[in-house]
Amino acid sequence: MAEVLLYHHIQGLTDGVRAFADDLRQAGHIVHTPDLFDGRTFASIEEGFGFARAKGLDAIRECGVAAADDLGPELVYAGFSFGVTIAQLLAQTRPGARGALFIDSCLPVTEFGEAWPVGVPVQIHGKEGDEFFDEDLPAAHELVGATAAAELFAYPGDQHLFADSSLAAYDPEASRLLMERVRAFLASV
């Protein structure tokens, strides 16, 4: 069993993100899903970014980091797209991280330090033709090349947020495979 801190994407803590967390709970894991948008969800990425910019991206990230303060150090940090920015920061800078799961995004390791922490496994998932994930592929490849503890999974298609069952971009087959890989990962940490 793993304890996971899962951060939502820019459209908020949607029913699809909640369902993803519930699937992990059904597999026996403890999953925390902080709501960084105070209950708001958005119909589009653009609307979500508009809200986040108005609220302040740094302020939202600070709230995300604070959500980890009341939890133990041995967490798996996970995120969807925008949520990866917080999950990756914590995985790289908080001692005791058990692992990291990055869905739809990956930042350069140098954003948060010199190198990926030794002994912290990470999985990166995204769609091959997703315009947002394509921008992050060089960072994902760099991370995989820097540590044997990193895996990159690229799925066919171009949908962003494809694992959120409440959005039009949802891809059931890719999501099933992603969940299978995530469950195996969590069983190993």
Sequence and secondary structure as in RCSB ss.txt:
>XXXX:A:sequence
MAEVLLYHHIQGLTDGVRAFADDLRQAGHIVHTPDLFDGRTFASIEEGFGFARAKGLDAIRECGVAAADDLGPEL
VYAGFSFGVTIAQLLAQTRPGARGALFIDSCLPVTEFGEAWPVGVPVQIHGKEGDEFFDEDLPAAHELVGATAAA
ELFAYPGDQHLFADSSLAAYDPEASRLLMERVRAFLASV
>XXXX:A:secstr
  EEEEE BTTBS HHHHHHHHHHHHTT EEE   TTTT B SSHHHHHHHHHHH HHHHHHHHHHHHHTS S  
EEEEETHHHHHHHHHHHHSTT  EEEEES    GGGSSSS  TT  EEEEEETT HHHHHHHHHHHHHHHH TTE
EEEEESS  TTTT TTSTT  HHHHHHHHHHHHHHHHH 
